[in-house]
Amino acid sequence: MRATVLVLVETINDYVSILEDQGYDLIMAPSPSARANAIAQHADRIDAVLTRGPLGLTADEMAALPKLRIICVLGAGYENVDLPAAKAHGLTVTNGAGVNASTVADHTLALLLALMRDIPGADASVRRGEWVKAMRPSVAGKRLGIIGLGAVGLAIAKRAALGFDMSVQYHNRKPRTDVSYDYCASPVELAAASDILIVATPGGAQTRAIVDAAVLQALGPEGFLVNIARGSVVATADLLTALQTNAIAGAALDVFDDEPNVPDAFKTLHNVVLTPHVAGLSPEATRDTVTMVERNLSAFFSGEPVLTPVQL
């Protein structure tokens, strides 16, 4: 059987052959208008949907796809996939948890170094013909707090501890028994014990705005925040206030509430580094995440258990 996959993601064009070579028919719909048109015109053909957490799939869209049997999420987060609706329709949902962890961790450390050492400002000064030698804090030996010690959080912790001699603490829904890092019972407690706070937890209702004014106050005026998780995890208004009043030293952000719309207030600040949700993007990570999708699809349509199921 040749299954038809509706592809909503916009970053896998160089790797679609991984799916096509296994016999899948692909309908590419990487924009809102293309998505709506594809569902309207091809609803009776679509067996599977490939999406990302921020793009999701709504209950109405599921109801409009009578042949839909499986939703594959590219990456770990699936916050905008309506899981109750998927369960009601008897659908299988998979994700790519951990597949791009190394790339995300690399980008996280790059953001942290750029922020703390003010690489963007130094680069800009040289380009302007200036020679500004700003005194910036060292990264080595700092106290690192990680909110969310999953695959990405663990990869960050390893790099920080082994590469930069940092002490590592973390906050999770519950303590892990397989790590030696210190556990903190709340984000506030973690922030108070950290010089650097990295947000690596999944998005969704359970983690919405868990980094708020109280957490930022606990982090303090010499503390730095890095968010590579989801924009919803950090209270944007509270973060802007903290940055504008120097309640924290700075922030590096790869994710935002309403992507690709970034609040103009962030763009005027000199104590932030901004990137366009690219932490998980690399040729290696994209190849591996699409390969995971293919493996999940092939298992599903062969009647075998999928490799990375999302519990509904």
N, C-alpha and C positions, 0 to 999 in steps of 0.2 A: 504494500500500500504506500502510495506517495502522499505523505502528509503535507499540509500547507501551513506555513508559519507566518504569522503577521509580526513583522519586525518593527518595533516602535523606537528602538534606540538609534542614535545618530553617529556612533563612533566605531562601528565594526566593519565598515565597507571593505577594508583590505583583507578581512578574514571571513567574509560570507562564504567563500569556497569551502570552508570547513563543514558547513551545513549543506551546501549544494552538492558536494562530492558524495554525501551520504544519501542523496536522492530527495532532499526536502525542496519543495517549491516555496519560494520566499516572496512575500509581498512587503516591499519596503515602504514604510510610512513614518518618517522621522520628524514630521511637523504636525501640529494640531490639525491643520486642514487636511493633510494627507491621511492622517489617522481616521478622521471622521469619514472621509470619502472611501477609504479602504473598507471600513466596517459596513458602510451603506451598500457598497457595490459587490463585496465579496463575502458577505456574512455566511453564506451557505457553503463556503469552501474552507473556512479557517478552522484548523484542528488545534493549533497551538499559538500562543502569543509569547513573544520575547520582549521584555520591558526592563526598565530600571526602577529602583525604589521611588525616586521623585516623580517619574512618569506614571507609574502604577497602572491599574486597570480598575474601572469603576463597576459597580453593580449593574448599572444600565448597559454598559458595554458587554458585560458577560451575558446578560439577558438577550442581547441582540445577536449573539453568536451561537446558534443552535448546535453546531458541531464541535464547539470548543471543549477540549478535554484536559489540557494542561497549560499552565502559565509558568514560564521560566523567567526568573529575575536575574539579570546580569549584575553580579555583585552581591554583597551581603544584605543590604537593606531592602525591605519590601513594604515600607510604611504606607505607601499610597495604593497598594493592592488591597482591595476589599476582601479580607479573609473570610468574614462571615458569609458574604455572598458566594465566594468560591466554594465554601463548604456546602452551602445550600444547593449549589448546582452540581455537586459531586466532582469538583475539579481537583486535580493535583497541582500543587504549587512547589516549585523548587527555587533555590537561590544559589549564589556562588560564594558562600561564606569562606573566607580565608584564601581564596585563589589569588587575589591581588594584594595580599597583606604586605609582601615585601616592597612592592612599589609604593603603596600608601605610606609605609614606614619611612622609606627613603625621602619621600616628599615632605613628610612631617619634620624630619631632622633638617632638611634644606630650609623649610620655612622658619624653623626655630633659629638656625644660624643666621639667616638673612635678617630676622627681626632683632635678635640680641646684638649682633655685630653691625647692624644698620648697613647692610650691603647695598640696598637700593639708594640710600642717601649718599654713601661714599661713591658709588658709580656715577650718580648724577652730578656730584661736585666735580669729579674729574672731567666729565663730558662738558661741563660749563667752563672749563679752564681754571677751575679753582683747585685748592689743595687743602681741603678741610680735614683736619685730623681729630675726629671726635673720639673721646674716651668712652669705650663701651665695655660692658661686663663680659667676663669670660663665661663660657658655657660649661666647661669642665668642672666637675665636683659639685654641681648644683643639686638641689633636692627636687626630684621630678615626681609629680602626681599625675596619674592616668585615670580618667573616668572611663571605664569599659575595658576590662582586660580579656578581650577575646583574641582572635588571631592577630588582628592589627595591633591591639594594645600590647600583646606579647612581643611582637616584632619590634615595636618602638622601644619597649623596655630593654630588650636585648641589646639594641644598638646604643641606647643611652648608658646602660650599666657597663658594657664591655668597651665601648668606644670612647665614652666621655666620663667614665668613672663617677656616674651619678648614683645617688641613692634613690631607690624607686619605691613609691607607695601607690596604692590604687584603691578605687572604690568600684564595687560591682553590686549587682542585686544580692549576691551572697559571696562569702569568702571562697577562694579557690584553695583546694588542698594540695595542689600539685606545683605550687610556686613558693619561693622563699621571700617574696616581697611583702612588705607590711601592708595590712588591710586597714582601711579607714571606714568607719560606719556611715559616714555621710559626706556629700560633696563639700560642705563647709569645713568639716574636720580635715578632709584631704587638702583643701586649699590652704588652710592655716599652717599645714605642715610642709608646704611646697613653695619653691621659688618659681617653678614652671608648672603650669596646669595644662595638660593635653586632653582634649575631649575626643574619645574614640568609641563612643557608645552608639548603638543603633538609634535611629530616630523613631518617631511614633508618639502616641499619647502618653506612654509611661515615662518617657524621658523629656517631654516638652518643658523647656525653660528650667531645667534642673540646675543650670548655671545662671544664677540670678544675682541681684544686688548683694545679697548676703554672702554668696560665694566669692564674688569679686572683692568685696570688702575684706574678707578673710585672706584672700591672696595678697592684697596689699600693694602699696605704691612702688615696691621694687619687684613685683611679680609679673610674669608674662603668661599670656593665654594663647594656646594654639587650638583651633577647631578644624578638624578634618572629618568630622562625623556628619552632622546635618545642621543646617542653620537653626532649625526649631529647638535644638537642645540648649542653645544659649539665648537668653532674653535680650533681644537686640537693643531695645531702648536702654536697658540697664548697662549693657556693654558700652554703648556710645557715651553715656553719662560718665562711666568710669574712665574711659579714654580721654574725654574732653576735660575732665577735672584732675587728671593724673592720679586717680585713685588706684590704677594699676599702671605698670610701666609701658605696656604695649600688648598688641594682639596680632596674630597672624591667622588669616581666615581663608579657607578654601571653599567654604560653603556658606549659603545665605538663605534667608527665608523665602524669597520670591525670585529664584534664579530665572533668567540672567539679570534681573533688576537688582542692582546693588545700591543701597541708600547713598545719596550724594554726600551725606555727612562723613561717611567713612573715607571718601576720596579726598577730603580736605585735611585729613589728619596726617601727621608726620610720624606717629607712633604705631602705625599699622602696616602690615604687608598683606596684599590681596592677590589671590590667584583664582581662576575661573573654574573651580570644581574639577581639577585635573590630577588630584593626588593619586588616583588609581589608574591613570592612563599611562601605559607604556606598550610598546609592541609585544613584549613578553607577557604582560598581564592581560592584554586584550586577547591575544592568541589563546592563553590558558583559560580565560573565562568563557570564550566561545566554545572551546573544546569541552569544557564542563557542561555547557548547554547541550552540545551534541550528544554527549554521553548520557545525560539525563533523558533527552528525547528518545534516543535509541533504546535505552532500557525500558522506558515507558511503553513505546509502541511495539516492543517485543514481549510485553507482558511480564517484565521483570521489575523488581523494586528500583525506584529512582535512587540516585546516589546522595542527593542533598535535599531531602524533603523539608518543607516548612510545615510545622504542626499547625493545623487549622482548629 
